[in-house]
Amino acid sequence: MDAMTLYEAAQDSLSVDDFDSARLYLRQAVQLAPQNLELLDALGALLAEAGPAEEAVATLQHAVALSPDAGFEKYMYLGQLLHGNEALASLQKGVQLLQAAADAEGSGEGGDGGGPRTQLAGALCALAEMHLAQVGDAAAAEGECEALLERARRAAPSNPEPLQVLASLRVEQGRPEEALAALPREMGGSGGQMGEGEDESREDAADEADGDDSDGWEEASDGAGADELPSYEFRFEAAKLLLELDSRTDAVAQVLEGLLAEDDSVPDVWYLAALCAHAGGDFEAALEAIAAGERLLGAQGQGVPQLGAPRHANPRGPPADEDPDEDALAADFIELQAAIDESVANIRAGRS
């Protein structure tokens, strides 16, 4: 078979989640056409998501050498695979290419659901998160992170992702009221608003927060259209933050119900659902969620997805060759099961 026939075979394999065959076909295709950027980009992306990571880096860096000023995706993947200044430089180059594409598209603001401005917003969020992680001091990183997030908000005002990253920054800074105020309202269900009580809580928290940035961030949140549903991964992360920040669980439960209705094959979501049910005192539902999540973890070797993939990879894509998060999640399920058993025992003891 020639290189493009192998590429088509790889696409067919990916359509049925046969990642091993797809990887083999793409490797063979690149061997036949080592200068073909389309093939290199496809192989690099698959390796970045499915491993091995070392081969992904080599493939993507070869693509960079052949075409350094086109194709932001390879830089975003390298930003996730490399470390330190190399990772930061890769993300910055990806942002530079996306900014140029957004400028070429025109000056009009707005998220088009997947165009350069929406992609630029996501890349700026990734850069802000990396800056926060590298600095290690939320207070010291505040200025740079907020500047990047403001750029992201202006690039795509209806994109809620900058709000979620801002909320994470506020948590790191020990400012939970402002974190709660920053979280966007349209996180789940059919894309509508959260409950009325939650809205009032957000408004009260925003009024109490120091500084004048909260209004602008809430304005960005309110700009999202009713039919625009944030990504699966975003809603998961926002629900996790909300559960950490707010003792009430109704809003989180609504988001998680929407996620499970959309895709019930992600163990991380079942864990969060169990945690939410436990916090709300529904121990039976918590145990059912744990059982469902543990069943999925048992099938991980068959390709069951997990969240936590890089921001610009498919969050529910192929599993990595080695996933230490899987063992950690299994331990989390066991720990939560023990906590539920203890809660039930305490209740029974109190009744006796």
Secondary structure, 3 states (H helix, E strand, C coil): CCHHHHHHHHHHHHHCCCHHHHHHHHHHHHHHCCCCHHHHHHHHHHHHHHCCHHHHHHHHHHHHHHCCCCCHHHHHHHHHHCCHHHHHHHHHHHHHHHHHHHHHHCCCCCCCCCCHHHHHHHHHHHHHHHHHHHHCCHHHHHHHHHHHHHHHHHHCCCCCHHHHHHHHHHHHCCCHHHHHHHCCCCCCCCCCCCCHHHHHHHHHHHHHCCCCCHHHHHHHHHCCCCCCCCCHHHHHHHHHHHHHHCCCCHHHHHHHHHHHHHCCCCHHHHHHHHHHHHHCCCHHHHHHHHHHHHHHHHCHHHCCCCCCCCCCCCCCCCCCCCCHHHHHHHHHHHHHHHHHHHHHHHHHHHHC
